[in-house]
Amino acid sequence: MVERLIERIRNKDQQAMKEFYLRYVEELSSVCHRYVPNHEDEKDVLQNSFVKILTSLPTIDYRGEVSFNSWMRKVVVNESLNLLRERKRLKWVSIDASNLQVEDNDVLEVSHLSSDELYRLICELPDGYRTVLNLYVVEGYSHKEIAEMLGIKASTSASQLWYAKQRLAERIKDLMKGK
């Protein structure tokens, strides 16, 4: 079905473009909102992302829905990062990450939170922390890949993740005390 929709878009079918937008706007909005929680900025990023996606459709090699969705998510992530860079909202804390002992088994206790509460807490993180947390935890990028994407050192990415986890853990504890 998606392949047929892409083919119709390649043939400049305006209705197909509208169907495509309606099919993916919610999913791509949620990806965008993780990086750009400001509604007006989110709309701009989403619009730029859809323009890039739709103008690229004639030349992409469709290899199935999973890889296609992954590609679209990457477009949205990159557009979100571009906006954050342009607005100079990404601030990095440089420290020696080897002293942080960031471990994969370092799990935050979130079972008592609703997904809305956790989402709100993540959105409240500073842009740099939130960005690295999303890229590492949600998107599955390595610190090396994140460093390349953001123009930082891998150790800076690791330290941002550590600080994001620390801040999130503090906010979760505070929230739990209030319940």
C-alpha positions in Angstrom: 0.0 0.0 0.0 2.8 2.5 0.9 4.7 1.6 -2.3 1.5 2.3 -4.3 1.1 5.6 -2.5 4.7 6.6 -3.3 4.2 5.7 -6.9 1.1 8.0 -7.1 3.2 10.8 -5.5 5.9 10.2 -8.1 3.2 10.8 -10.7 2.3 14.1 -9.0 -1.0 13.0 -7.6 -2.0 15.7 -5.2 -4.5 13.5 -3.4 -1.8 11.0 -2.7 0.4 13.7 -1.1 -2.5 14.5 1.2 -3.1 10.9 2.0 0.6 10.5 2.7 0.7 13.5 5.0 -2.4 12.2 6.9 -0.9 8.8 7.2 2.4 9.9 8.8 1.8 13.2 10.4 1.0 11.8 13.9 4.0 9.4 14.0 6.4 12.0 12.7 5.0 14.7 15.0 5.8 12.5 18.0 9.4 12.0 16.8 9.7 15.8 16.3 8.2 16.7 19.6 10.8 14.6 21.5 13.5 17.0 20.3 11.5 20.2 19.8 8.9 20.5 22.5 7.9 24.1 21.5 4.7 23.7 19.4 5.5 26.5 16.9 9.1 25.2 16.3 7.7 21.7 16.0 5.3 22.8 13.2 8.2 24.4 11.3 10.4 21.3 11.6 7.6 19.0 10.6 6.8 21.2 7.6 10.4 21.2 6.5 10.6 17.5 7.0 7.6 16.7 4.9 8.9 19.0 2.1 12.2 17.1 2.2 10.5 13.7 2.3 8.0 14.5 -0.5 10.6 16.0 -2.8 12.9 13.0 -2.2 10.3 10.4 -3.0 10.9 10.4 -6.7 14.5 9.4 -6.2 14.4 7.0 -3.2 14.7 3.3 -3.6 11.8 1.9 -1.6 12.9 -1.2 0.3 10.0 -1.9 2.5 7.9 -0.1 5.1 10.3 -0.6 8.0 13.3 1.0 6.2 11.1 3.7 4.7 9.8 4.6 8.2 13.3 4.6 9.6 14.4 6.9 6.8 11.5 9.3 7.4 12.3 9.4 11.2 15.9 10.2 10.4 14.8 13.1 8.2 12.7 14.5 11.1 15.5 14.0 13.7 18.0 15.8 11.4 15.6 18.7 10.8 15.0 18.9 14.5 18.7 19.0 15.2 19.2 21.6 12.5 16.7 23.9 14.2 18.3 23.4 17.7 21.7 24.2 16.2 20.4 27.3 14.4 18.8 28.6 17.6 22.0 27.7 19.5 19.9 25.8 22.0 22.3 22.8 22.2 24.6 23.4 25.1 27.2 20.8 26.0 28.8 20.1 29.3 32.4 19.0 28.7 33.9 16.6 31.3 35.9 13.5 31.4 33.2 10.9 30.7 35.4 8.0 31.8 34.7 9.0 35.5 30.9 8.9 35.0 30.5 5.1 35.0 27.6 5.2 32.5 26.5 1.6 32.3 23.8 0.0 30.3 22.3 -1.6 33.4 21.9 1.9 34.9 18.0 1.8 34.7 15.8 4.6 36.0 12.8 3.4 38.0 9.9 4.6 35.9 7.3 1.8 36.5 5.3 4.0 38.8 5.0 6.8 36.2 2.5 7.2 33.5 3.9 7.5 30.0 2.6 11.1 30.0 4.4 11.9 33.2 7.7 10.4 31.9 7.3 12.2 28.6 6.7 15.6 30.4 9.8 15.0 32.5 11.9 14.3 29.5 10.6 17.4 27.7 11.7 19.5 30.7 15.3 18.4 30.3 17.7 21.0 28.8 17.9 20.6 25.0 21.4 19.0 25.0 20.5 16.4 27.6 17.1 15.7 26.0 18.6 15.4 22.5 21.3 12.9 23.5 18.9 10.9 25.6 16.5 10.6 22.7 19.2 9.8 20.1 20.7 7.1 22.4 17.7 5.6 24.1 14.9 6.0 21.7 16.6 6.1 18.3 19.3 3.6 19.3 22.4 5.6 18.0 25.8 4.9 19.6 27.8 7.7 21.3 30.1 7.7 18.3 27.2 8.2 15.9 25.7 10.9 18.1 29.0 12.7 18.2 29.2 12.7 14.4 25.7 13.9 14.1 26.1 16.7 16.6 29.7 17.7 16.0 30.8 16.8 19.5 33.1 14.2 21.1 31.7 10.8 22.0 32.7 11.4 25.6 30.6 14.6 25.5 27.6 12.5 24.3 28.2 10.0 27.1 28.4 12.8 29.7 25.2 14.4 28.4 23.4 11.0 28.7 24.7 10.6 32.2 23.6 14.1 33.2 20.2 13.5 31.6 19.7 10.3 33.5 20.8 12.0 36.8 18.4 14.9 36.2 15.6 12.6 35.2 16.2 10.4 38.3 16.1 13.5 40.6 12.8 14.6 39.0 11.3 11.2 39.2 12.2 11.0 42.9 10.7 14.4 43.5 7.5 13.4 41.6 7.2 10.1 43.6 7.6 12.0 46.9 4.6 14.1 45.9 2.4 11.1 45.1 
